[in-house]
């Protein structure tokens, strides 16, 4: 009898301990707790830390509210019917104030049920609004449109879009070759235009130089006067006298013979 009482007391103590531990739950950091009572989602949202619940009647489902990353690759047709494969990275999070509604209406597989289809739909819808070349040249604009559309879709399902990053636009091999050929043609045309401008400038410079030389020659001709010619002749004669050694030439040309002064009177 004594042993039976001890066993009963031990069982009661064990039950109390189990119940005590079962009545305490901890919500981990970066999570929120959804309180479920006999299968019913309660409006109470449990924050991080220690909480009490009714054992065997209430349970807590933890849902992460940190920023999560989803990478996706989607193929779609552009406005000019080019097949474009877009690689995008999406950062999103569950609304901490609506985790109970998310759990109740969508469940824990919200990534595959909501996030992935929403990314694919937004990319296809925006891609169809631009040509293949515009997707490249207007990348920031495309990214902004995808972000706005995706944010609207996620908000309806109690999620918040943090940011998106379009990592790459991939096109068919034929389109890449066409783009490369176009760029090469544009570069060649630009090079030819530059050469033409250089030749034109050089020709203009030569014309200007020839005009300047002609103008200088014209001015010089205007400066040549009879007085200037006479002055130049005097300068030439003066230079000749400076070089003369005092001797007269023995013979001069012309009709009149030149007298030999050195032999006169010998």
C-alpha positions as a printed NumPy array, in Angstrom:
array([[   0.   ,    0.   ,    0.   ],
       [   2.836,    2.258,    0.918],
       [   4.532,    1.528,   -2.421],
       [   1.307,    2.161,   -4.318],
       [   0.997,    5.621,   -2.828],
       [   4.594,    6.373,   -3.734],
       [   3.978,    5.282,   -7.324],
       [   0.843,    7.402,   -7.56 ],
       [   2.671,   10.432,   -6.159],
       [   5.495,    9.868,   -8.604],
       [   3.086,    9.63 ,  -11.526],
       [   1.332,   12.797,  -10.436],
       [   4.663,   14.593,  -10.121],
       [   5.681,   13.349,  -13.562],
       [   2.39 ,   14.515,  -15.037],
       [   2.846,   17.919,  -13.417],
       [   6.353,   18.193,  -14.84 ],
       [   5.213,   17.142,  -18.316],
       [   2.276,   19.512,  -18.2  ],
       [   4.551,   22.285,  -16.945],
       [   7.   ,   21.817,  -19.778],
       [   4.172,   21.446,  -22.302],
       [   2.677,   24.743,  -21.213],
       [   5.825,   26.655,  -22.131],
       [   6.974,   27.381,  -25.682],
       [   9.766,   29.488,  -27.136],
       [   9.568,   31.421,  -30.386],
       [  12.997,   31.545,  -31.979],
       [  14.678,   34.759,  -33.143],
       [  13.576,   35.882,  -36.611],
       [  10.252,   34.069,  -36.284],
       [   6.675,   34.684,  -35.224],
       [   4.412,   32.13 ,  -33.591],
       [   0.94 ,   31.253,  -34.88 ],
       [  -1.248,   30.031,  -32.036],
       [  -3.466,   27.08 ,  -33.034],
       [  -6.175,   25.879,  -30.647],
       [  -7.816,   22.554,  -31.477],
       [  -7.169,   23.165,  -35.173],
       [  -8.364,   26.772,  -35.125],
       [  -5.928,   29.573,  -35.933],
       [  -6.198,   32.201,  -33.219],
       [  -5.674,   35.935,  -33.914],
       [  -2.885,   36.098,  -31.343],
       [   0.619,   36.34 ,  -32.853],
       [   3.492,   35.346,  -30.596],
       [   6.686,   37.38 ,  -30.808],
       [  10.196,   36.124,  -30.132],
       [  10.794,   34.719,  -26.662],
       [   9.06 ,   32.603,  -24.025],
       [   5.27 ,   32.093,  -24.015],
       [   2.663,   29.995,  -22.192],
       [   0.023,   27.851,  -23.861],
       [  -2.629,   25.37 ,  -22.828],
       [  -1.069,   21.909,  -23.008],
       [  -2.615,   19.421,  -25.429],
       [  -5.102,   22.056,  -26.563],
       [  -2.937,   24.794,  -28.039],
       [   0.087,   24.447,  -30.339],
       [   2.428,   27.02 ,  -31.85 ],
       [   3.541,   27.046,  -35.492],
       [   6.656,   29.138,  -36.06 ],
       [   7.019,   31.076,  -39.316],
       [  10.228,   32.838,  -40.368],
       [   9.918,   36.591,  -40.949],
       [  13.522,   37.238,  -41.959],
       [  14.332,   38.368,  -45.488],
       [  14.378,   35.34 ,  -47.758],
       [  15.966,   35.015,  -51.182],
       [  14.465,   33.296,  -54.19 ],
       [  16.341,   32.943,  -57.489],
       [  14.384,   32.154,  -60.615],
       [  15.006,   31.703,  -64.326],
       [  12.041,   32.319,  -66.612],
       [  11.691,   32.195,  -70.394],
       [   9.252,   34.509,  -72.125],
       [   8.618,   36.176,  -75.483],
       [   9.579,   39.817,  -75.985],
       [   7.498,   42.358,  -77.884],
       [   9.333,   41.473,  -81.111],
       [   8.779,   37.748,  -80.403],
       [  12.337,   36.973,  -79.326],
       [  12.671,   34.257,  -76.669],
       [  14.299,   35.8  ,  -73.608],
       [  15.45 ,   33.883,  -70.549],
       [  15.569,   36.167,  -67.525],
       [  17.479,   35.319,  -64.366],
       [  16.258,   37.242,  -61.343],
       [  16.973,   37.269,  -57.603],
       [  14.064,   38.281,  -55.363],
       [  14.334,   39.286,  -51.716],
       [  11.072,   39.093,  -49.799],
       [   9.733,   38.457,  -46.31 ],
       [   6.518,   37.377,  -44.611],
       [   4.562,   40.224,  -43.017],
       [   5.159,   39.783,  -39.254],
       [   1.71 ,   41.196,  -38.518],
       [  -0.084,   38.696,  -40.747],
       [   1.647,   35.354,  -40.209],
       [  -1.571,   33.888,  -38.807],
       [  -3.48 ,   34.78 ,  -41.99 ],
       [  -0.671,   33.422,  -44.161],
       [  -0.743,   30.125,  -42.261],
       [  -4.514,   29.933,  -42.334],
       [  -5.064,   30.775,  -46.017],
       [  -1.899,   29.523,  -47.719],
       [   0.055,   27.281,  -45.38 ],
       [   3.771,   26.705,  -45.026],
       [   4.418,   25.989,  -48.718],
       [   3.863,   29.636,  -49.67 ],
       [   7.111,   29.716,  -51.633],
       [   6.017,   27.187,  -54.254],
       [   2.342,   28.166,  -54.188],
       [   2.703,   31.958,  -54.315],
       [   6.247,   33.33 ,  -54.692],
       [   7.503,   31.302,  -57.673],
       [   4.33 ,   31.708,  -59.794],
       [   4.179,   35.441,  -58.987],
       [   7.785,   35.939,  -60.159],
       [   7.116,   34.044,  -63.4  ],
       [   3.92 ,   35.984,  -64.102],
       [   5.505,   39.393,  -63.45 ],
       [   8.534,   38.638,  -65.639],
       [   6.435,   37.368,  -68.55 ],
       [   4.018,   40.299,  -68.368],
       [   6.75 ,   42.95 ,  -68.343],
       [   8.989,   41.209,  -70.896],
       [   6.144,   41.255,  -73.427],
       [   6.054,   45.079,  -73.25 ],
       [   9.597,   45.566,  -74.612],
       [  11.632,   44.493,  -77.613],
       [  14.711,   42.395,  -77.01 ],
       [  17.023,   45.379,  -77.509],
       [  14.904,   47.552,  -75.199],
       [  15.182,   44.958,  -72.442],
       [  18.916,   45.593,  -72.474],
       [  18.947,   49.36 ,  -72.999],
       [  16.062,   50.007,  -70.572],
       [  17.041,   47.5  ,  -67.915],
       [  16.424,   49.804,  -64.895],
       [  12.946,   50.632,  -66.202],
       [  12.168,   46.945,  -66.771],
       [  13.384,   46.088,  -63.278],
       [  11.208,   48.799,  -61.728],
       [   8.087,   47.528,  -63.511],
       [   8.73 ,   43.945,  -62.459],
       [   9.257,   45.107,  -58.891],
       [   5.998,   47.078,  -58.793],
       [   3.954,   44.228,  -60.268],
       [   5.528,   41.597,  -58.033],
       [   5.099,   43.743,  -54.922],
       [   1.364,   44.055,  -55.611],
       [   0.995,   40.3  ,  -56.003],
       [   2.937,   39.388,  -52.854],
       [   1.153,   41.985,  -50.746],
       [  -2.166,   40.274,  -51.471],
       [  -0.776,   37.134,  -49.853],
       [   0.686,   38.738,  -46.725],
       [   4.267,   39.012,  -47.983],
       [   6.528,   42.013,  -48.481],
       [   8.843,   42.503,  -51.452],
       [  12.212,   43.884,  -50.337],
       [  14.07 ,   44.107,  -53.637],
       [  14.71 ,   42.404,  -56.954],
       [  17.81 ,   42.153,  -59.093],
       [  17.681,   41.15 ,  -62.751],
       [  20.956,   39.282,  -63.091],
       [  20.881,   38.417,  -66.789],
       [  18.933,   38.512,  -70.033],
       [  19.822,   35.528,  -72.221],
       [  18.814,   35.433,  -75.891],
       [  19.002,   32.875,  -78.68 ],
       [  22.282,   32.327,  -80.514],
       [  20.826,   33.784,  -83.727],
       [  19.795,   36.964,  -81.946],
       [  23.201,   37.321,  -80.279],
       [  24.886,   37.027,  -83.684],
       [  22.54 ,   39.655,  -85.122],
       [  23.316,   42.031,  -82.249],
       [  27.048,   41.461,  -82.693],
       [  26.803,   42.145,  -86.437],
       [  24.821,   45.326,  -85.798],
       [  27.341,   46.567,  -83.256],
       [  30.2  ,   45.849,  -85.662],
       [  28.422,   47.769,  -88.444],
       [  27.782,   50.692,  -86.117],
       [  31.427,   50.76 ,  -85.045],
       [  32.601,   50.667,  -88.663],
       [  30.192,   53.461,  -89.582],
       [  31.413,   55.53 ,  -86.648],
       [  35.034,   54.923,  -87.626],
       [  34.299,   55.955,  -91.229],
       [  32.53 ,   59.087,  -90.025],
       [  35.496,   60.006,  -87.868],
       [  37.891,   59.43 ,  -90.782],
       [  35.716,   61.614,  -93.009],
       [  35.693,   64.383,  -90.429],
       [  39.463,   64.121,  -90.032],
       [  40.014,   64.334,  -93.81 ],
       [  37.635,   67.288,  -94.013],
       [  39.448,   69.108,  -91.223],
       [  42.847,   68.428,  -92.791],
       [  41.605,   69.72 ,  -96.149],
       [  40.228,   72.848,  -94.517],
       [  43.558,   73.349,  -92.766],
       [  45.449,   73.058,  -96.072],
       [  43.085,   75.514,  -97.752],
       [  43.509,   77.913,  -94.874],
       [  47.297,   77.549,  -95.016],
       [  47.375,   78.117,  -98.788],
       [  45.13 ,   81.145,  -98.383],
       [  47.414,   82.553,  -95.716],
       [  50.478,   82.043,  -97.895],
       [  48.762,   83.671, -100.862],
       [  47.715,   86.606,  -98.732],
       [  51.253,   86.989,  -97.397],
       [  52.634,   86.949, -100.959],
       [  50.075,   89.521, -102.039],
       [  51.035,   91.803,  -99.182],
       [  54.696,   91.454, -100.05 ],
       [  53.998,   92.411, -103.662],
       [  52.138,   95.485, -102.478],
       [  55.187,   96.509, -100.455],
       [  57.519,   96.387, -103.508],
       [  57.845,  100.017, -104.716],
       [  60.398,  101.727, -107.058],
       [  61.998,  103.329, -104.031],
       [  62.348,   99.906, -102.374],
       [  63.928,   98.455, -105.545],
       [  66.384,  101.388, -105.699],
       [  67.215,  100.895, -102.038],
       [  67.868,   97.193, -102.577],
       [  70.173,   98.042, -105.528],
       [  72.129,  100.479, -103.365],
       [  72.453,   97.798, -100.671],
       [  73.81 ,   95.353, -103.265],
       [  76.315,   97.913, -104.54 ],
       [  77.446,   98.715, -101.014],
       [  78.047,   95.057, -100.301],
       [  80.02 ,   94.778, -103.583],
       [  82.198,   97.797, -102.66 ],
       [  82.9  ,   96.276,  -99.293],
       [  84.262,   93.196, -101.026],
       [  86.286,   95.168, -103.714],
       [  90.108,   95.001, -103.271],
       [  90.802,   98.238, -105.207],
       [  91.835,   96.623, -108.48 ],
       [  90.022,   97.418, -111.712],
       [  89.335,   94.627, -114.206],
       [  91.751,   94.352, -117.153],
       [  89.142,   93.763, -119.81 ],
       [  85.538,   94.692, -120.01 ],
       [  82.967,   93.484, -122.422],
       [  81.193,   95.724, -124.885],
       [  82.161,   97.734, -127.95 ],
       [  84.655,   99.968, -126.159],
       [  87.89 ,   98.226, -125.101],
       [  88.93 ,   98.763, -121.532],
       [  92.251,  100.51 , -121.062],
       [  94.922,   98.583, -119.168],
       [  95.584,  101.071, -116.425],
       [  98.282,   98.919, -114.797],
       [ 100.433,   98.921, -117.989],
       [ 100.032,  102.621, -118.699],
       [ 103.331,  104.609, -118.532],
       [ 105.567,  101.569, -118.395]])
